[in-house]
Amino acid sequence: MATLAQKRPSTADHQAPKHWSEDVPDVSALDHIPGEAGYPLVGHTFTQLADPHAFTRRMVETYGKVYKVRAFGGWNVALIGAEANELVLFNKDKIFSSEQGWGPILDQLFPRGLMLLDFDHHRIDRRALSIAFKPEPMRHYCGALNSGIAREVAGWEGDRTFYPAIKKLTLDLAADSFLGIPWGPEADAINTAFVDMVQASVAPIRKPLPFTKMKKGVDGRAYMVDYLTKETIRRRAEGGGQDMFSQFATATREDASLLPVDEVVDHMSFLMMAAHDTITSSATSFMYYLAVNPEWQEKLREEIWAVTGGPDASGNPRALSYEDLASLELTEMAFKETMRMMPPVPSMPRRALKEFEFGGYRIPAGQHVGINIYWTHHSEEYWDNPYTFDPMRFTADKVRARHKYAWVPFGGGAHMCLGLHFAYMQVKILLAQLLQRYRIEAPEGYAPAWQAWPIPQPKDGLKIEFKKL
């Protein structure tokens, strides 16, 4: 197999990894792979953006589970299905680079985040950062989430557009649990910079020209880098707290050395982005499915009351303790089904470092490839009635019987989401607070249109009502 040579020049702020290459395979190397070039110049860029799920369905029905498509300025080879997910995510032979897959999208704003590292560098930093998700810090986050969520959702009674409300709450919780700073002007300034960075990451204009989203994003990153750099140095000197940032600031590698300050900054920026957008999307999807499936909402309410004891004598919801989290089995199954129906990251890009074969096709080194999580989550090959909300799909026996990579909302292999248990915890605490206070209702027949990419969100913001119990 051909292996790529190093081509990418070093940048001023970080060294290029040894496996990086700018080499792009000749288009003729893809001649044997079926697919479409789309329209002149733009290819299928706008066709995919208009309805990415319908586009993928059509391509799989027409060409099979391996196809090529020209979009977003180049050719991509789609690898579809659970077997493709396993090949790419497990990455046993180190064929695929996550850094070079995600880099074109995220490198200007979130460089060197954990998802943008490969192989030994990724393994070493992941192990260092995992300290922030050990039981003791997680207990601290649990307390902060309980108090922060309770304070905010107490005022949610009545009609509400849910997406902006949960987006604001998630940002405020990030300031508290992630950064360890109180809600207030400082947190607001950080949130503004952060939102500008997130919006710029998917902006069509990729250069920071005046008045563009990318310019606002680059300015936001400069603010965050300055703030997080000063804070990292201060917390190392004074000793940090139990918040996630303090854990990162004092994390050590296998040789007991501290992570470089600039790497702490990049890891923290990336983690806040990844956690904020995906939890906001998944919590919104969860509210929708519970609002339109009231029988499941009631089952989860009964489970939560059984675990917490229900509201206290004053009618205030009881907090969910860290030890209670594992007892919410039905709640976790329903959340897993939500992420099957509406995966927060519908597709994942990679770049092939070596030539490989899949599905009877040879794919050349240097080729950009991608898997489609949404398609796999809705394929009758792996799921009965895939468009029906049914949390009972996640009983232990049904999980064992399924292909291990048929459900991958958190990715898989070495790049499995480091914060997945934090995500489960935040959503369970949110639900415990909401279902002890309110009944969540939606209009009869409510089926909002969703923005499918890059991260799902309802186009109307999700119009639901919280009725006091």
C-alpha positions in Angstrom: 0.0 0.0 0.0 1.2 3.5 -0.8 1.7 5.7 2.3 1.6 9.5 2.1 4.7 11.5 2.5 4.9 14.5 4.7 4.1 17.6 2.7 2.3 20.1 4.9 4.5 23.0 6.0 4.7 23.8 9.7 2.6 26.8 10.9 3.8 29.4 13.3 1.7 28.1 16.2 2.0 24.3 15.8 4.2 21.7 14.2 2.7 19.6 11.4 2.2 16.0 12.3 4.5 13.6 10.5 1.7 11.8 8.7 0.3 15.0 7.1 0.2 15.4 3.3 -1.2 17.9 0.8 -1.1 15.2 -1.9 -4.4 14.7 -3.6 -4.9 11.6 -5.7 -5.5 12.0 -9.4 -9.2 12.0 -10.3 -8.6 9.1 -12.6 -7.8 7.0 -9.5 -11.5 7.1 -8.8 -12.7 6.2 -12.3 -13.8 2.7 -11.1 -16.0 4.0 -8.3 -19.5 4.9 -9.3 -20.9 8.3 -8.5 -21.7 11.8 -9.7 -19.8 15.0 -10.4 -23.0 17.2 -10.2 -23.1 20.7 -11.6 -20.2 22.6 -13.2 -17.9 24.2 -10.6 -20.2 23.6 -7.5 -20.8 19.9 -8.0 -23.4 18.6 -5.6 -22.6 21.1 -2.9 -26.0 22.8 -2.9 -27.9 19.6 -3.6 -26.4 18.1 -0.5 -27.0 21.1 1.7 -30.7 21.3 0.6 -31.5 17.8 1.9 -28.4 15.8 2.9 -30.4 12.7 4.0 -32.5 12.5 0.9 -29.3 12.9 -1.2 -27.6 10.0 0.6 -30.6 7.8 0.3 -30.7 8.4 -3.5 -27.0 7.8 -3.9 -27.1 4.5 -2.0 -30.1 3.3 -3.9 -28.5 4.2 -7.2 -24.8 3.3 -6.7 -24.6 1.1 -3.5 -22.7 1.6 -0.3 -19.5 3.0 -1.9 -19.9 6.0 -4.1 -18.1 9.2 -5.1 -19.5 12.7 -5.2 -18.0 16.0 -6.1 -18.9 18.8 -3.6 -17.4 21.4 -1.4 -14.5 21.9 -3.8 -13.4 18.3 -4.4 -14.2 14.6 -4.6 -15.3 12.6 -1.6 -15.9 8.9 -1.3 -18.8 7.8 0.8 -18.5 4.6 2.8 -21.9 3.6 4.0 -23.2 1.2 6.7 -22.2 -0.3 10.0 -19.3 -2.2 8.4 -17.9 1.0 7.0 -18.4 2.7 10.4 -16.3 0.0 12.0 -13.6 0.2 9.4 -13.2 3.9 9.7 -13.8 4.5 13.4 -12.0 1.5 14.8 -9.2 2.2 12.4 -7.2 -0.9 13.3 -4.6 -0.4 10.6 -4.3 3.4 11.1 -5.5 4.1 7.6 -7.6 7.1 8.4 -6.7 10.6 9.7 -9.3 12.4 11.8 -7.2 15.5 11.8 -7.1 15.8 8.0 -10.8 14.9 7.8 -12.0 17.6 10.2 -9.1 20.0 9.7 -10.5 21.9 6.6 -13.7 22.7 8.7 -12.3 23.4 12.1 -8.6 24.2 11.9 -8.9 28.0 11.8 -11.0 28.2 14.9 -10.5 25.0 16.9 -7.0 23.7 16.0 -5.5 20.9 18.0 -8.7 19.9 19.6 -8.8 16.2 20.7 -10.8 15.2 17.6 -8.2 16.9 15.4 -5.3 14.7 16.7 -4.2 11.3 15.5 -2.5 8.2 16.8 0.2 8.7 19.6 -0.4 12.4 20.1 -4.2 11.8 20.4 -3.6 8.8 22.8 -1.2 10.7 25.1 -3.4 13.8 25.3 -6.6 11.9 25.7 -5.2 10.0 28.6 -4.0 13.3 30.2 -7.4 14.9 29.7 -9.4 11.9 31.0 -8.6 13.1 34.6 -11.4 15.6 34.1 -13.9 12.8 33.8 -12.9 10.7 36.8 -15.6 10.2 39.5 -14.5 13.0 41.9 -14.6 15.8 39.3 -17.9 14.3 37.8 -19.5 14.5 41.3 -18.6 18.2 41.3 -20.0 18.8 37.9 -23.2 16.9 39.0 -23.7 19.4 41.8 -23.1 22.4 39.6 -25.4 21.1 36.9 -28.2 20.4 39.4 -28.1 23.9 40.9 -27.6 25.7 37.5 -30.4 23.8 35.7 -32.8 24.1 38.6 -32.3 27.8 38.8 -33.0 28.3 35.1 -35.8 25.9 34.3 -37.9 27.1 37.3 -39.0 30.0 35.1 -39.8 27.9 32.0 -43.6 27.5 32.6 -45.8 28.2 29.6 -45.2 28.4 25.9 -41.5 28.4 25.0 -39.2 28.2 22.0 -37.0 25.6 23.3 -33.8 25.7 21.2 -32.6 29.2 22.1 -33.6 28.5 25.8 -31.5 25.3 26.0 -28.7 27.0 24.0 -28.4 29.8 26.6 -28.6 27.4 29.5 -25.9 25.1 28.0 -23.6 28.1 27.6 -24.2 29.3 31.1 -23.6 25.8 32.5 -20.4 25.6 30.5 -19.2 28.8 32.2 -19.9 27.2 35.6 -19.0 23.5 35.2 -16.3 23.9 32.5 -14.6 27.1 33.4 -15.6 27.5 37.1 -16.6 31.1 36.8 -19.9 32.6 38.0 -22.7 33.7 35.7 -22.3 37.4 34.9 -20.6 39.8 32.6 -17.3 37.8 32.3 -19.3 34.7 31.4 -21.4 36.7 28.9 -18.3 38.0 27.1 -16.8 34.5 26.9 -20.2 33.1 25.6 -20.3 35.8 22.9 -16.8 35.0 21.7 -17.5 31.3 21.8 -20.8 31.6 19.8 -19.0 33.7 17.2 -16.4 30.9 16.8 -19.0 28.2 16.5 -21.0 30.1 13.8 -17.8 30.8 11.9 -16.8 27.2 11.8 -19.5 26.4 9.2 -19.5 29.8 7.4 -19.4 29.6 3.6 -16.7 32.4 3.4 -13.6 30.7 4.8 -11.3 33.8 4.9 -11.6 36.3 7.8 -12.6 39.2 5.6 -14.1 42.3 7.2 -17.8 42.0 8.3 -17.8 38.2 7.7 -18.8 35.5 10.2 -15.2 34.2 9.9 -13.8 37.5 10.9 -16.0 37.5 14.0 -15.0 33.9 14.7 -11.2 34.6 14.4 -11.6 37.7 16.7 -13.6 35.5 19.1 -10.8 32.9 19.1 -8.2 35.6 19.8 -10.3 36.7 22.8 -10.6 33.1 24.1 -6.9 32.3 23.6 -6.0 35.4 25.6 -8.4 34.7 28.4 -7.7 30.9 28.6 -3.9 31.5 28.5 -3.9 33.9 31.4 -6.3 31.6 33.3 -4.2 28.5 32.7 -1.1 30.3 34.1 -3.0 31.7 37.1 -4.6 28.3 38.0 -1.3 26.5 37.8 0.3 29.1 40.1 -2.6 29.3 42.6 -4.0 25.8 42.4 -7.2 25.1 40.5 -10.6 24.0 41.6 -12.8 21.1 40.6 -14.1 22.6 37.3 -13.1 21.0 34.0 -10.7 23.8 33.0 -8.8 23.5 36.2 -8.5 19.8 35.7 -7.1 20.4 32.2 -4.7 23.1 33.3 -3.1 20.7 35.8 -3.3 17.5 33.7 0.0 15.7 33.2 1.2 13.3 30.5 2.7 9.9 31.0 6.1 11.4 31.8 4.5 13.6 34.5 5.0 16.8 32.4 2.2 19.3 32.3 0.5 19.9 29.0 1.9 23.0 27.2 -0.3 26.0 28.0 -1.3 26.6 24.3 -2.5 23.0 24.1 -4.6 23.3 27.2 -6.1 26.4 25.6 -6.9 24.6 22.4 -8.3 21.5 24.1 -10.6 23.6 26.3 -11.9 25.6 23.4 -12.6 22.5 21.4 -14.3 20.7 24.3 -16.6 23.6 24.9 -17.6 23.7 21.3 -18.1 20.0 21.0 -20.1 19.7 24.2 -22.2 22.8 23.7 -23.4 22.2 20.2 -24.0 18.5 20.5 -25.8 18.6 23.9 -27.9 21.6 22.7 -29.0 19.6 19.7 -29.6 16.3 21.5 -31.5 17.9 24.4 -33.8 19.7 21.8 -34.4 16.4 20.0 -35.2 14.7 23.3 -37.8 17.3 24.2 -39.4 16.9 20.8 -39.7 13.1 21.0 -41.0 13.3 24.6 -43.6 16.0 23.7 -45.0 13.9 20.8 -44.7 10.6 22.7 -46.5 11.4 25.9 -46.7 7.7 27.0 -42.9 7.6 27.1 -42.7 11.0 28.8 -44.9 9.5 31.6 -42.7 6.3 31.9 -39.6 8.5 32.4 -41.4 10.7 34.9 -42.4 7.6 36.9 -38.8 6.4 36.8 -37.4 9.7 37.9 -39.9 10.0 40.8 -39.0 6.5 41.9 -35.3 7.3 41.9 -35.4 10.8 43.5 -38.5 10.4 45.6 -40.3 13.1 43.7 -40.6 16.8 44.6 -40.1 17.8 48.3 -42.8 19.1 50.6 -42.5 22.6 49.1 -43.0 21.2 45.6 -39.4 21.7 44.5 -37.8 18.9 42.5 -35.3 16.8 44.4 -31.7 16.9 42.9 -30.4 13.8 41.1 -27.3 12.6 42.9 -24.2 11.3 41.1 -25.0 7.8 42.5 -28.6 8.0 41.1 -27.5 8.5 37.5 -27.0 4.8 36.7 -30.5 4.0 38.0 -32.3 6.0 35.3 -32.1 3.1 32.8 -35.3 3.9 30.8 -34.3 7.5 30.6 -30.9 6.5 29.2 -32.6 4.1 26.7 -34.9 6.9 25.5 -32.0 9.3 25.1 -30.1 6.7 23.1 -33.1 6.3 20.9 -33.3 10.1 20.5 -29.7 10.1 19.3 -30.5 7.2 16.9 -33.4 9.1 15.4 -31.5 12.5 15.4 -27.7 11.9 15.7 -26.1 15.2 16.7 -23.2 14.6 14.3 -24.9 13.1 11.2 -21.7 12.3 9.3 -18.0 12.2 9.9 -15.1 13.0 7.6 -11.7 11.3 7.4 -8.8 11.2 5.0 -7.1 8.1 3.9 -3.3 7.9 4.6 -2.9 4.6 2.8 -4.6 2.9 -0.1 -7.3 0.5 1.1 -10.1 -1.7 -0.2 -13.8 -1.7 0.9 -16.9 -3.1 -0.7 -14.9 -4.4 -3.6 -13.4 -1.0 -4.5 -9.8 0.2 -4.1 -9.6 3.7 -2.6 -6.3 5.6 -3.1 -4.1 7.2 -0.5 -4.9 10.9 0.1 -8.6 10.5 -0.7 -11.2 12.3 1.5 -13.8 9.8 2.7 -16.8 10.0 5.0 -19.2 7.8 6.9 -22.9 8.6 7.2 -24.2 8.0 10.8 -27.8 9.2 10.0 -28.2 6.6 7.1 -26.9 3.8 9.3 -29.3 4.8 12.2 -32.2 4.6 9.8 -31.4 1.6 7.7 -33.8 -1.4 7.8 -30.7 -3.6 7.6 -30.1 -2.9 11.3 -33.4 -1.5 12.7 -37.1 -2.6 12.5 -39.4 0.4 11.7 -36.4 2.8 11.8 -38.5 5.9 11.7 -40.5 5.0 14.8 -39.4 6.2 18.2 -38.9 3.1 20.3 -36.5 3.2 23.3 -36.9 -0.6 23.8 -34.4 -1.1 21.0 -31.8 -0.5 23.7 -32.5 -3.4 26.0 -29.3 -5.3 26.7 -30.3 -8.3 24.6 -31.2 -6.2 21.6 -27.9 -4.3 21.8 -25.9 -7.5 21.9 -27.7 -8.8 18.9 -27.0 -5.8 16.7 -23.8 -4.8 14.8 -21.6 -2.9 17.3 -21.2 0.0 14.9 -24.9 0.3 13.9 -25.3 3.0 16.6 -22.5 5.5 16.8 -23.7 8.9 17.8 -20.5 9.3 19.9 -18.2 8.0 17.3 -16.2 4.9 18.1 -12.7 3.5 18.5 -9.9 5.7 19.7 -11.9 8.9 19.0 -15.0 7.8 20.9 -16.3 11.0 22.6 -14.4 11.6 25.8 -17.3 13.5 27.3 -20.1 11.0 26.6 -20.7 10.3 30.3 -20.9 14.1 31.0 -23.5 14.3 28.2 -25.6 11.6 29.7 -25.3 13.2 33.1 -26.4 16.7 31.9 -29.4 15.4 30.0 -30.5 13.2 32.9 -30.3 16.1 35.3 -32.2 18.3 32.9 -34.9 15.8 32.5 -35.1 15.1 36.3 -35.7 18.8 36.9 -38.2 19.3 34.1 -40.3 16.2 34.6 -40.7 16.8 38.3 -42.1 20.3 37.5 -43.8 20.1 34.1 -45.7 18.2 31.5 -44.1 18.8 28.1 -46.7 19.2 25.3 -46.7 20.0 21.6 -49.6 20.9 19.3 -51.5 18.0 17.8 -49.6 16.6 14.7 -46.6 18.9 15.4 -43.7 18.0 13.1 -41.3 20.8 12.6 -38.8 21.0 9.8 -35.2 20.4 10.9 -31.9 21.9 9.7 -30.1 18.6 9.0 -26.5 19.8 8.8 -23.9 20.4 10.3 -25.7 19.7 13.6 -29.5 19.2 13.7 -31.8 21.9 15.0 -35.5 22.7 14.4 -36.0 25.5 12.0 -38.8 27.0 14.1 -36.7 26.6 17.3 -39.1 23.9 18.7 -42.5 25.3 19.9 -43.5 23.4 23.0 -45.4 24.1 26.2 -44.3 23.4 29.8 -47.4 22.8 31.9 -47.0 22.9 35.7 -47.9 19.5 37.2 
